[in-house]
Amino acid sequence: MTRAGFVALAGKPNAGKSTLLNRLVGQKLSITSPKPQTTRDRVVGILTRDDAQLILLDTPGLLDPRYPLQQAMRHAALQALADADVVIHLADAAEGVPPPLAEVAGLHDSPRARAAIIALNKIDRLSAEQRLALTTALPDAHQVSALTGEGVAALLDDVTRHLPESPLLYPADDVSTQSVRFFAAELIRETALEQLEDEMPYSIAAEIEEFRESGSPVYIRAIVYVERESQKRILVGSRGSRIREIGRAARLKIESLVGAPVYLDLWVKVLHNWRRDARALRRFGYRLSEEPTR
């Protein structure tokens, strides 16, 4: 009998959850950035092994929300915890022994998963003495590096042991339940984050307006939204230089994703204060329903 189930990657912002998802799946699904709060909604990756299938849920970092977008991000993370058969509590090893997951999530009780496994990430940055201290303090925790792959195989085996016995939930060659349109929009947003550095990372949203795969090249019309006219000027750049470069770099990423030439028609628009506008957030696919009881 095979095993199959949902595995939530949860923890504080910038713990490396997206990098770990990409490492486990074996290809890039979640966008990554040194900036915290890059992941805004849960990203689904599917890993099928000979003996098991893991439906991996990359989640936004657990935080105290200050405005509606962050509320939607928190809801996505808590919903993934509620859906999970196994939770990987990922923490930055450089920060020492992490607090319990319930405390990080602001919950009264621990998630009702079959198992919650602690994984201390970024151990490639630690000295031998620091690793030993963590082993002494948390002997059952996995020490891993999502960047290099160290310790990931042992973590994967441990997670698999805790999954329920089940037939495969999805075809063995599936890598996600989400659409190519979703990932194309995410790659555009990632590219903008890379090129804008700290100028306005949290004010950017990307939306695919049209996606035509019937011809060659694949035609994609996409909009990058910002909150103010001043941000639009920064994003467009002098005579359109910056948005052209973002479009060029994003197109190469999308071509790698779809395996075909792409014509990316990229535009910039202002949607005032969209992060605080419930209607705009629903338009971008964020869920604003009630949080689970805490």
Disulfide bonds with the S-S distance in Angstrom:
none
